[in-house]
Amino acid sequence: MLPAAHDDDYWGGDRDIPEPRTSYQINSTNPGTDVAAGAAAAFAACSILYRDKGFNGTLSGPAALTNATYADVLLTHAKTLYSLALNANGGREAYQKSVPVISQSYGSSGYGDELSIAALFLAWATDSQDLHDQAVAHWTKYQVDSESRVFNWDSKGSGIPILFTQVLKSSGSIAGNLSDWQNKAENYLDEIIEDRGPGRFTRGLAPHYPA
């Protein structure tokens, strides 16, 4: 069961959100591929954090946070959620198809990016070539590269090449096309820095810095 608060009428701090907060359920017969995969990615990423497994010795958690037992629990949840995202009896379906009421606020345009991110974080958490290859397959099948190139709550595709690059540069056991992913990541970041493409500052609000 994954909660989804319906908080459209409240804009404020997260400690003062009015109650009751409605929750909606997804399960094998009423799937939410995007939600399950997104939660799987979060659990896998947190497992990596608590295992103190950074990228090339960077982006590690503080030593005091290291807890291998808790990392294992998080990883188990990540695997279960990823399996639900892939294999729900109801098929692969965006969250708002199972829970139509959610479409009026946070409907999803797709789930290919979430599947890619979940598989990739799980690949790094487990040193799995197969999961890395699944991440590549999701990227290709769902044409994640053709997303709007605006990184936000719905469209995360633009950040995936950066994550691929980090994993491949850090792993001694996972193989992939590092130069291609690095080029994709750098092209996206160049678009932002050079103020071109949709993934830049909001039009009219971009700060201007002296050359």
N, C-alpha and C positions, 0 to 999 in steps of 0.2 A: 504494500500500500504506500503510495507516494502522495504527500499532501500538496495542494496547490491553493494558496490563499487567493481570494478574490478581493483585492484591496484597492480597487480602482478609485474609490471615493476618498482615499486617505493618502495624503502626501506629508510625510513627517518621519520622525525617528523610528527606528525599528523596535524600540522598547515601549512605544505607546500606541501600537496598532490596535484599533478597537476589536473587541471580541463580540460574538463568536466569529471564528475564522473558518469558512467552509473548506472542507477537504474533499477531494475526489479520488476515487480508487482506479488504478489500472491493474490488470491481471492478465492471465494467459488468454482468456476469451474476450477481454476488452482491453486490447493492448494500447500502449503509448510508446512507440519505438523511440521517439525523440527523448521523452522523459526518462525512460529506462536506461538508454544509452548515455544520456547526460549524467545521470546519477552514477552509473558505472564508472564513467570517467572521473568523477569527483572522488569516489571511494578509492579508485586505483591511484589517483594522484596523492591522496592523503596517506595511503599505504606507503608510497614512495617516500613521502615526507617523514613518517614515523620510523621508517627503516634507514633514514639518513642517507638516501641514495640520490645524490645530486647529479648534475650534468658536468662531467669533466672536473669534478671536485668543486664545482660552484653550485649555487642555488640549493645548498643543503640546509636542512633544518638545524636548529641549535642542538648541541649534544644532549642537553637535558630533556629534549623532546623524544629522543630515540626510545622506542618500545617495540621490540620485535613481535611480541605476543599480540599487541594491538594492531600492528601492521598486518599480521596474518588474518586477523578478524576482518579488517577492512578489505583485504584482498579477496577473501571469500565472498563478501557481499558484492564486490565489484564483478567477480566472475558470474555470480548468480544473476545479477541485473543485466549483464551483457548477454547472457544466454536467453533471458526473457526477451530482450530487445530483438534478438535474432530469430527465436524459435517459438514465439507465442502462437497458440493454436488459432488465434484470430488473425494471424498474419502480421506483416509489418504495416503499421498504421500510425499516422500522426496523432498526437494526444487529443486534439479537438474532434477527431472522428469518433472516439470513444466517449468523450465528454464535450458535447457540442457547446455547452454554455461557456467554456473557456475561450472559444474562438473570438468572442467579442472583446477580449483584452489581450491575451498572450497566445494567440494562435501561431502555429509553426508552419513555415513554408516548406519544410522538408526535414529529413532525418539523416541524410547522408553524412553531413558534417559531424553530427553527434556519434554516429557509428564509427567513423574514422578516428575521432579523438579517443573514444573508449578503447578501441582495439590498440591504438598506439600507446596509450598510457599503460594498458595491460601488458603490452609487449615489453615496455621498459621495466615494468614491475617484475616481470617473470623471465626476462631475457629470452623471449620467444620469437623465433623467426616466423613461425606460422601466424602469430597475431600481427606482427608487422606486415606480413603479406596480405592479411585480411584488411588491414587499414588501407593499404594501397588499392586493394580491390574495391573497397567502399568508395574511395576517392574517385576511382575511374567509373564505376557503375553508375553512381549518382551524380556524376559530372560536377563535383564540388568546386572544381576550378572555375566553373562558369557562374558562380554565385556573384552577388553584387559588388564584392570586394569592399564592402563596408563591414567592419567587425563590430558586431553587437550581439544582443541576447539571442537573436534568431539566426544570424548568419555568422558562423565562426570559421568558415572555410579559409579566409585569408591568413589566419594564424596557424593553420595546420602545417604548411611547409616549414615554419620556424620550429615547430615541435619535431617534425621529421628530422630536421637538421641537427637539433640538439641530441636526439636519441642516437642517430647514426654516428655522430662525432664522439659520443660518449661510450658506445658499446663496442666490446671486442668480440661479441658473438652474434650480432645482428647485422646482416648485410643489406645494402640498398643503394640506390642511385643518389649518393650524397651530393654530387655537384649539381644535379638537376633540382633537388629540393632547395639547396642553398641559393641557386639562381632565382628560383621562384620567390623565396623569402626576401632576397635582396631587392628584387624588382618591386615587390609590394611596398617595402619600406622606402624605396626611392620615390615611389609615387607620392607617398605622404610628405617626405622631406621636400620634394620638388613642387609640391602643391598642384599635383595633377592626378586625375582619376578620382573616383568617388570616395576612396578611403582616406580623405583628408579632413581638415577642419570644416565645420559647418560653414557654408557659404555666407559671407558677410560678417562672420565672427572670428575669422582667423587673425591672430595677432601678427603684426608686421615687425620684423626685426631688422636692424641695420645690416647691410651687406658686409 
